[in-house]
């Protein structure tokens, strides 16, 4: 019974176009003038498999209470990975500029032609969330990671997105179908 209720709840959120992070923001319902805002962002939309993907952010909070960066990776065929929560250092709680990074090396297979989306939000000390920013990424051995515009972002490491990307191949789908 509980699983059916949870499934219906998730389907309603997906039908409404809400990500799990946006759902948390909608649930808090505490948007005010002190909410953190991601003012600028940049990430290359294509990189080579195995490269470390850098996602640049500039954010501010008028009250100086930014607490965490929430990062959600969603991959077609795999689904969403667990939400990554990256603490914001004391010196960056009012204004931050720097990059998050995702290690894209995989132990067994290539990410060639894999795509994913990263959704990022900032949480303040009161539990409010900034509006989400979504970054698409495609892997191709012919791509080179683009650099951000010069002079806009600080080269400061804000933290890793702790996700190990998985590869789904046709055999996985066939094996799952036979064991149902």
C-alpha positions in Angstrom: 0.0 0.0 0.0 2.7 2.5 1.0 4.7 1.7 -2.2 1.6 2.5 -4.3 1.2 5.8 -2.5 4.8 6.6 -3.0 4.7 5.7 -6.7 1.6 7.9 -7.2 3.3 10.8 -5.4 6.5 10.5 -7.6 4.4 10.2 -10.8 2.5 13.4 -9.8 5.7 15.3 -9.3 7.1 14.1 -12.6 3.9 14.9 -14.4 4.1 18.4 -12.9 7.7 18.7 -14.2 9.2 19.0 -10.7 12.6 17.5 -9.9 13.2 16.1 -6.4 15.0 19.3 -5.6 12.2 21.6 -6.9 9.8 19.5 -4.9 11.8 20.2 -1.8 11.7 23.9 -2.6 8.0 23.8 -3.2 7.4 22.0 0.0 9.4 24.6 2.1 7.2 27.4 0.7 9.4 29.9 2.5 10.6 31.9 -0.5 11.5 35.4 0.7 13.8 38.3 -0.2 16.7 36.6 1.6 16.7 33.5 -0.5 20.0 32.6 -2.2 20.2 33.1 -5.9 22.6 31.5 -8.5 23.4 34.7 -10.4 25.7 33.2 -13.1 26.6 29.7 -14.2 28.6 27.9 -16.8 29.4 24.4 -17.8 30.5 22.8 -21.0 27.7 20.9 -22.7 30.0 18.2 -24.1 33.2 16.6 -22.8 35.3 13.5 -23.6 34.6 10.4 -21.5 36.9 10.2 -18.5 37.4 14.0 -18.2 36.5 15.8 -15.0 33.5 18.1 -15.7 33.7 21.5 -14.1 30.4 23.4 -13.4 31.0 27.0 -12.5 28.7 29.0 -10.2 28.3 32.5 -8.8 25.7 32.8 -6.1 24.7 35.3 -3.4 22.5 35.5 -0.4 21.6 38.9 1.0 21.5 37.6 4.6 24.8 35.7 4.2 23.3 32.4 5.2 24.1 30.0 2.2 24.5 26.6 3.8 24.6 23.8 1.1 24.8 23.2 -2.6 22.4 20.4 -3.7 23.4 18.6 -6.9 21.2 16.0 -8.6 22.5 14.0 -11.6 19.8 12.3 -13.8 20.8 9.9 -16.6 18.5 8.5 -19.2 18.2 4.7 -18.8 19.6 4.9 -15.2 17.4 7.5 -13.5 18.4 10.0 -10.8 21.4 9.3 -8.7 21.3 10.2 -5.0 21.3 13.9 -4.3 24.8 15.2 -3.5 25.0 17.8 -0.7 28.1 20.0 -0.7 28.6 22.2 2.3 29.5 25.8 1.7 32.6 27.2 3.5 32.1 30.0 6.0 33.9 32.5 3.8 31.5 31.8 1.0 28.2 32.0 2.8 27.2 35.5 1.5 28.9 35.3 -2.0 30.5 32.4 -3.7 32.3 31.9 -7.0 33.9 28.7 -8.1 33.2 25.3 -9.5 31.8 21.9 -8.6 33.3 19.0 -10.4 32.2 15.5 -11.5 34.8 12.7 -12.1 33.5 10.9 -15.2 36.0 8.0 -15.3 34.3 4.6 -15.2 36.1 1.3 -14.3 34.5 -0.9 -16.9 33.0 0.9 -19.9 33.1 4.0 -21.9 30.6 6.8 -21.5 30.7 7.5 -25.3 27.3 8.9 -26.4 25.9 9.0 -22.8 23.9 12.1 -21.8 22.9 13.4 -18.4 21.5 16.5 -16.7 22.7 18.1 -13.5 20.3 20.2 -11.5 21.9 22.6 -8.9 20.3 24.6 -6.1 21.6 26.5 -3.1 20.0 25.9 0.3 20.1 28.6 3.0 20.3 28.1 6.8 16.5 28.4 7.0 16.0 25.5 4.5 14.9 27.7 1.5 16.2 26.7 -1.9 17.3 28.9 -4.8 15.6 28.5 -8.2 17.2 25.4 -9.9 19.8 25.7 -12.7 20.0 22.7 -15.1 23.2 21.8 -17.0 23.0 19.2 -19.8 26.0 17.1 -20.6 26.9 14.8 -23.6 29.9 12.6 -23.8 31.8 12.3 -27.1 35.4 11.5 -27.8 35.4 14.3 -30.4 34.4 17.0 -27.8 36.7 19.3 -25.8 35.6 20.8 -22.6 34.9 24.5 -23.0 36.3 27.0 -20.5 34.1 29.6 -18.8 34.3 33.2 -20.0 37.5 34.8 -18.6 37.2 37.0 -15.5 33.7 35.9 -14.5 34.3 33.0 -12.1 37.0 32.3 -9.5 39.0 29.1 -9.9 37.9 28.0 -6.5 37.1 24.3 -5.8 33.6 24.3 -4.2 33.5 20.5 -3.9 32.9 17.3 -5.7 29.7 15.8 -7.0 30.0 12.4 -5.4 28.4 10.2 -8.1 29.9 7.2 -9.9 28.3 7.1 -13.4 26.9 3.8 -14.6 26.6 2.4 -18.1 23.5 0.6 -19.2 23.9 -1.6 -22.2 21.4 -3.6 -24.3 22.3 -6.8 -22.4 21.2 -5.2 -19.1 17.8 -4.4 -20.5 17.4 -7.9 -21.9 18.5 -9.6 -18.7 16.1 -7.5 -16.6 13.2 -8.4 -19.0 13.8 -12.2 -18.6 14.0 -12.1 -14.8 10.7 -10.3 -14.2 
